[in-house]
Amino acid sequence: MIDFEDKINILHNMIEKSNNIVALTGAGISVPSGIPDFRSANGLYTTSKGYSYSAEELLSHTCFVNDTEEFYEFYKNNMIYKNATFNKAHLYLKKLEDSGKLKAVITQNIDGLHTLAGSKNVLEFHGSIYRNTCMGCAKKYDLDYILSSKGIPHCNVCGNIIKPDVVLYEEGLDEQIVTKSINAVYSADMLLVIGTSLKVYPAAGLIDYYRGNRLVLINKDATGYDGSADLVLNEDIIKVVDKLTDMSNL
């Protein structure tokens, strides 16, 4: 049985030997920033009471179209954490990118914290709360406009409803982002997967494109891909990053 310290040493050596690292991140990386995840005991899916639908239904294209007011009530109250800021894990990936080792961050998160931390090549698989588009004239709006709107946000030019540029359930992904993500994973010599249950497809399926021998999964809970990984750390990401930071010059 390999203990935590041994795993950290293995992880550190993997990073040192790699020059084309790609990170795939999920909700778990933002939990230390005060943003709840989805599937844990205290996650969004278990605390979405008081609404007519489940969390998945509320975040669906159907709900956005048919019950836009309830969609926005849930979205504004549960999906937007404007005062949240990046944590040590986001910052570690930014520094890893600055060192030239990390080539891309593929994130399932819509919170924008990787960009806020300073990462440059961020592929937002499910979009971002910071971008919003009028469904009529395609005018762009920032997050403040959405939050300051009472009820359903409407365009101040044509009056149509504004939709967040996030991928809702039942909606297709941005094909450009998908292609870039696949290419990044395929060419990586190390794939660092952080804070994701790997239950949401097609994001979880990106792992299948990895061809190297440094697949590392860091997640508090076990995932269905643990048996395929070269290294698994069922640990808090901040605990892992603190150890890595002590060992590196980042």
C-alpha positions as CSV (number, residue, x, y, z in Angstrom):
1,M,0.0,0.0,0.0
2,I,1.5,3.3,-1.1
3,D,1.0,6.0,1.5
4,F,0.3,9.7,0.8
5,E,3.9,10.9,1.0
6,D,5.0,8.3,-1.5
7,K,2.2,9.2,-3.8
8,I,3.2,12.9,-3.6
9,N,6.8,12.0,-4.5
10,I,5.6,9.9,-7.5
11,L,3.4,12.8,-8.6
12,H,6.2,15.3,-8.2
13,N,8.6,13.1,-10.3
14,M,5.9,12.7,-13.0
15,I,5.5,16.5,-13.3
16,E,9.3,17.0,-13.4
17,K,9.6,14.5,-16.3
18,S,6.7,16.0,-18.3
19,N,6.7,18.8,-20.7
20,N,3.2,18.7,-22.2
21,I,0.8,18.5,-19.2
22,V,-3.0,18.9,-19.7
23,A,-5.3,19.4,-16.7
24,L,-8.9,18.4,-16.7
25,T,-10.8,20.0,-13.8
26,G,-14.2,19.6,-12.3
27,A,-16.3,21.1,-9.5
28,G,-14.0,19.8,-6.8
29,I,-11.2,22.2,-7.6
30,S,-13.5,25.1,-6.8
31,V,-15.0,23.8,-3.6
32,P,-12.2,25.4,-1.5
33,S,-13.3,28.7,-3.1
34,G,-16.7,28.3,-1.5
35,I,-18.5,27.0,-4.6
36,P,-20.4,23.8,-3.8
37,D,-20.0,20.8,-6.1
38,F,-22.9,18.8,-7.6
39,R,-22.9,15.2,-6.3
40,S,-21.5,15.2,-2.8
41,A,-23.7,14.9,0.3
42,N,-23.8,18.7,0.5
43,G,-23.8,19.3,-3.2
44,L,-26.2,21.2,-5.4
45,Y,-28.2,18.1,-6.4
46,T,-29.0,17.3,-2.8
47,T,-29.8,20.8,-1.6
48,S,-32.0,22.1,-4.5
49,K,-35.2,22.0,-2.4
50,G,-38.0,24.5,-2.7
51,Y,-38.2,24.3,-6.5
52,S,-40.7,22.7,-8.8
53,Y,-38.0,20.6,-10.5
54,S,-34.8,18.8,-9.7
55,A,-31.5,20.6,-10.2
56,E,-30.8,18.7,-13.4
57,E,-34.3,19.7,-14.7
58,L,-33.8,23.3,-13.6
59,L,-30.5,23.5,-15.6
60,S,-32.0,22.0,-18.7
61,H,-32.8,23.6,-22.0
62,T,-36.4,22.6,-21.6
63,C,-36.7,24.5,-18.3
64,F,-35.0,27.6,-19.8
65,V,-37.5,27.7,-22.6
66,N,-40.7,26.6,-20.8
67,D,-40.1,28.1,-17.3
68,T,-37.5,30.8,-17.8
69,E,-38.4,32.7,-14.6
70,E,-37.8,29.6,-12.4
71,F,-34.7,28.8,-14.3
72,Y,-33.2,32.2,-13.7
73,E,-34.2,32.2,-10.0
74,F,-32.4,28.9,-9.5
75,Y,-29.4,29.9,-11.7
76,K,-28.8,33.3,-10.0
77,N,-29.2,31.8,-6.5
78,N,-27.2,28.6,-7.0
79,M,-24.8,28.8,-10.0
80,I,-23.3,32.3,-9.5
81,Y,-20.7,33.0,-6.8
82,K,-19.5,36.4,-7.9
83,N,-17.4,37.0,-4.8
84,A,-15.6,33.6,-5.0
85,T,-12.0,33.8,-6.0
86,F,-9.3,31.4,-7.1
87,N,-7.6,29.2,-4.6
88,K,-4.2,27.5,-4.3
89,A,-5.1,24.8,-6.8
90,H,-6.0,27.3,-9.5
91,L,-2.9,29.3,-8.8
92,Y,-0.7,26.2,-8.9
93,L,-2.0,25.3,-12.4
94,K,-1.3,28.9,-13.5
95,K,2.3,28.7,-12.2
96,L,2.7,25.3,-13.9
97,E,1.6,26.9,-17.1
98,D,4.0,29.8,-16.6
99,S,6.8,27.2,-16.2
100,G,6.0,25.9,-19.7
101,K,5.0,22.5,-18.6
102,L,1.2,22.9,-18.5
103,K,-0.2,23.4,-22.0
104,A,-3.9,23.6,-21.4
105,V,-6.6,23.5,-18.7
106,I,-9.8,21.9,-19.8
107,T,-12.5,22.7,-17.2
108,Q,-16.1,21.5,-16.8
109,N,-16.6,24.5,-14.5
110,I,-18.4,27.7,-15.5
111,D,-17.1,29.8,-12.7
112,G,-14.2,31.4,-14.6
113,L,-11.7,30.9,-11.7
114,H,-8.9,29.5,-13.8
115,T,-9.0,32.6,-15.9
116,L,-9.2,34.8,-12.8
117,A,-6.1,33.0,-11.5
118,G,-4.2,34.0,-14.6
119,S,-4.3,30.8,-16.7
120,K,-4.1,31.7,-20.4
121,N,-5.1,28.5,-22.3
122,V,-8.4,27.6,-20.7
123,L,-10.9,25.5,-22.6
124,E,-14.3,26.0,-20.9
125,F,-16.1,22.8,-21.9
126,H,-19.4,24.0,-20.5
127,G,-19.1,27.7,-21.1
128,S,-18.9,30.6,-18.5
129,I,-21.3,32.6,-16.4
130,Y,-19.3,35.7,-17.4
131,R,-20.6,35.6,-21.0
132,N,-24.3,36.1,-21.9
133,T,-26.0,36.6,-25.3
134,C,-29.3,38.1,-26.4
135,M,-31.3,35.4,-28.2
136,G,-32.6,38.0,-30.6
137,C,-29.8,40.4,-31.8
138,A,-26.9,38.5,-30.2
139,K,-25.7,41.4,-28.2
140,K,-23.3,40.4,-25.5
141,Y,-23.8,41.1,-21.8
142,D,-21.6,40.7,-18.7
143,L,-22.5,39.0,-15.5
144,D,-23.3,42.2,-13.7
145,Y,-26.1,42.9,-16.1
146,I,-27.6,39.5,-15.4
147,L,-27.4,39.9,-11.7
148,S,-28.9,43.4,-11.7
149,S,-31.9,42.4,-13.8
150,K,-35.0,41.6,-11.9
151,G,-36.4,38.2,-12.9
152,I,-35.6,37.3,-16.5
153,P,-32.9,39.5,-18.1
154,H,-33.9,41.1,-21.3
155,C,-31.9,42.8,-24.0
156,N,-31.8,46.6,-23.8
157,V,-31.7,46.9,-27.5
158,C,-34.3,44.4,-28.9
159,G,-36.1,43.3,-25.8
160,N,-35.4,39.6,-26.3
161,I,-34.4,37.2,-23.5
162,I,-30.7,36.9,-22.7
163,K,-29.2,33.4,-22.3
164,P,-26.1,32.6,-20.3
165,D,-23.3,31.2,-22.5
166,V,-23.3,27.9,-20.5
167,V,-24.2,24.5,-21.8
168,L,-27.4,23.4,-20.3
169,Y,-28.6,19.8,-20.2
170,E,-30.0,18.7,-23.6
171,E,-27.8,21.2,-25.4
172,G,-24.8,20.5,-27.6
173,L,-21.2,21.5,-26.9
174,D,-19.1,24.0,-28.7
175,E,-17.5,21.8,-31.4
176,Q,-14.4,24.0,-31.5
177,I,-13.8,23.6,-27.8
178,V,-14.4,19.8,-28.0
179,T,-11.9,19.5,-30.9
180,K,-9.3,21.6,-29.1
181,S,-9.8,19.5,-25.9
182,I,-9.4,16.2,-27.7
183,N,-6.3,17.3,-29.5
184,A,-4.8,18.6,-26.3
185,V,-5.4,15.4,-24.4
186,Y,-4.2,13.2,-27.3
187,S,-0.9,15.0,-27.5
188,A,-0.3,15.3,-23.7
189,D,2.5,13.4,-22.0
190,M,0.7,13.8,-18.7
191,L,-3.0,14.1,-17.9
192,L,-3.8,15.6,-14.5
193,V,-7.5,15.1,-13.6
194,I,-8.6,17.2,-10.6
195,G,-11.9,17.3,-8.7
196,T,-14.3,15.5,-11.0
197,S,-16.4,12.5,-10.5
198,L,-16.0,11.6,-14.2
199,K,-19.7,10.9,-14.5
200,V,-20.6,13.7,-16.9
201,Y,-20.1,12.9,-20.6
202,P,-18.7,13.7,-23.0
203,A,-16.2,15.6,-20.7
204,A,-15.3,12.3,-18.9
205,G,-14.8,10.6,-22.2
206,L,-11.8,12.9,-22.9
207,I,-9.7,10.5,-20.8
208,D,-10.1,7.9,-23.5
209,Y,-8.0,10.0,-25.9
210,Y,-5.0,10.0,-23.6
211,R,-2.1,7.9,-24.9
212,G,0.5,8.4,-22.3
213,N,1.4,6.6,-19.0
214,R,1.0,9.5,-16.6
215,L,-2.8,9.6,-16.0
216,V,-3.3,11.1,-12.5
217,L,-6.6,11.3,-10.8
218,I,-7.0,13.6,-7.8
219,N,-10.5,13.5,-6.3
220,K,-11.8,13.0,-2.8
221,D,-14.1,10.2,-3.8
222,A,-13.2,7.2,-6.0
223,T,-14.2,7.4,-9.7
224,G,-15.0,4.8,-12.3
225,Y,-11.7,5.5,-14.0
226,D,-9.5,4.8,-10.9
227,G,-8.5,1.4,-12.2
228,S,-7.2,2.9,-15.4
229,A,-5.1,5.5,-13.8
230,D,-1.3,5.4,-13.2
231,L,-1.8,7.3,-9.9
232,V,-4.8,8.0,-7.8
233,L,-5.0,10.4,-4.9
234,N,-8.3,10.4,-3.0
235,E,-7.3,13.5,-1.2
236,D,-8.2,17.1,-0.8
237,I,-6.7,19.1,-3.7
238,I,-5.3,21.8,-1.4
239,K,-3.5,19.3,0.7
240,V,-1.9,17.9,-2.5
241,V,-1.0,21.3,-3.9
242,D,0.6,22.4,-0.6
243,K,2.9,19.4,-0.7
244,L,3.8,19.9,-4.4
245,T,4.5,23.6,-3.8
246,D,6.9,22.8,-1.0
247,M,8.8,20.4,-3.4
248,S,8.9,22.6,-6.4
249,N,10.3,26.0,-7.5
250,L,7.0,27.3,-8.8
